[in-house]
Amino acid sequence: MKLFKKVVAVVAIATMSLTMVACGSSKAATEMTSEDEKGLIIARVEGEPIYKTMLDNEMMQMEYYMQLYYGEDYKSNPEVMEQYDAYKKDVVESLIEAEILVHKAKEMKSIKVDEKEIEEQLEATKASFPTEEEFNKGLEESGMTLEDLKENIEKNLLVTKLISEYTENKVEVKDEEIETYYNENIANYTTKPGANIYHILVDSEEKANEVLDKYNAGTSFADLAAEYGTDGTATQGGALGFIEYDTTSYDQDFMAGAKELGEGEISQPVKTQFGWHLIKVDGVQKEEVVQPLEEVKETIEATLRSSKAETLLMEDLEKWKEDVNVVRFEENYKTEVVEAETTEDTTSETTEETNTENTDSGDTQETTPTATATPAQ
């Protein structure tokens, strides 16, 4: 379901970008001439522009990780830039696919978005800002008009309804399919022995015994966790959630102490690599429990329906790509690859050779590192 989620995510990003980053899709820009389009638009779908800023916003996170893992000069690494370029092309195609979905949704008589729905979503967007003034400021800084935002909201609603149309009306899930899925994924509906575990972590056995005495005197475990707990669960009554006894995600001394407890019991101080714990359990489950099919039938049906809808929608999307007029401005999203600086010895040799050649020809030529551009497809 990666492609399906990717397309939906791109539409959501384009719609809600006001609260995150500038999307620069002002209405005035939609009337640009071909000359004005240079550097600003990466594609058009049936005349509808896709702005380079949308691509840039998507690439910001990728660039952050590139710098984090490969250093600030990552652009001089051909292998890294190959990954970068592939990702960029993938984003461009996702943006185009999202716009195609919007275009096709508008053509379907069964899909309608009314002004009331747009206004409701607009109000929800405004509510994410502290004040009306902050909202207007964000709108201005994003380069959007109110009409631009409403248009993006409409696109989001159209694609959401398109997905619902496929999920609810274009696919069918039979009982036999649900049962087969259940049997093949029975581990997902099986809970091993375990319990709801709570703990209070302190730094010494003495402190643990002090807390235990207060508990035995009638102070609630949650209150003691809030007062004495030294980890993140202190504000949650010490709750760790349901944990299976055979888990390897928790300290084994801790789990051994928890496993010995009966319903509602509290442990003596248990020492682990992290400190001293008081452990309490409830909801103890001594045997493996398998959820009956009837309890999970609706969830499985929804999963299968969504999967089938995705497959069908992606098949239709591939067909639509052949029918819809898509124009790419590849020169506007070329990836620049900076050549790595040569070593001192290599530079010296290169310069010497160049000077020799130039001396022979009677010309003088200065050698400098160059930047090359790789077209994106």
C-alpha positions, 0 to 999 in steps of 0.5 A: 500500500506504499504507493496509495499512501504516498499519493494520499500523503502528497495531497494532504501535504499540498492542502495543509502546507499553510500550517507547516511550510510555504507552498507558494501557489498564489492565484496570480501565478496560475496565469503565468506565461511559458516564459514566466514558468521557468524555475517556478512550475515543474509540471501541468496536469490538464493545465493545472500547475504543480509548483516547484515550491511543493517539490522543494518542501518535500525535499527539505526533509530529505536534504536534512537527512542527507546532511546528517548522514553524509555531511554538508558536502553530500552533493559532491558524492555521486552515489548519494546524489543518485539516491537524492535524484531518484527520490526527487523524481519519485516525489515529482511523479507522486505530485503528478499522480495526486493531481491526476486523481483530483482531475478524475474525481472532478469528472465523476458524477458520484463525487461532489464537494460543496461549499459547506464542506470546504468552509468546515475544513477551513475553520478547522485549519484556522482553529490550528492557529492561536488567533485569526491574526496568526492565521492571516500571517501564516497565509501571507507568509505561505504565499497563498490567498484564502482562495488558494487555500480553499482550492487546496482543501477542495482537492483534499476532499475530492481525493478523500471521496474518490478513495471512499468511492472505491473502498465502499462501492467498487470492491467486494469482500467475501466471508471466505476471504475474511476467514482465510485472512484470519487463519493466515494471520492468526498470530496477529489476533493471539495474545500470549501470557502477560499482564498490565504492568505498573512500576515505580523506579527509584535509585535505591533499595532503601527508597523502594522500601520506603515507597512500599511501606507507604503503599501498604499504609494505604497510599495509592500506587498512582500517587506514589508513582507521581511522587517517587517515580524517576522515569516517564511513567511517573505521570501515568501512574507507573503504567507500562501497558500490557506486556507479554511475559516472554518479551525481550524488550524489557529487562529480564530481571524486571520481567521475572519479578512481574511474572511471579505476581498474581492479580493486583499484587505488588512486588518486593523491591526488584533490582535491575540495571536501571535501579530499583523497581516496585512492580504491580500487575493486574489483568493477569493472563496466564494462558494464550488467548486467541480473539474469535473471528467474530470479534475482528471480522469488521477490522479484517474486512476493512483491511481487505476492502482498503487493499482491494480498493488501492489495487483497483485505483492504482490500476485505473491511475495507470490507465488515466496517465495515458489519457490525461495531458501531463506536461513536465518542465524537467529543466525546473527540477534538475539535480545539480551534482557538484564535482568533488574537489581534487587532491592537491597532487592531482590538481598539480598534475592536471594543472601541469598537463594543462599548462603544457598543452596550453603552452604548445598551443600558445593559449592560457587557460585557467582550470576550475572545478565545474558543476554539472546538472543531471536532468530529472525524468 
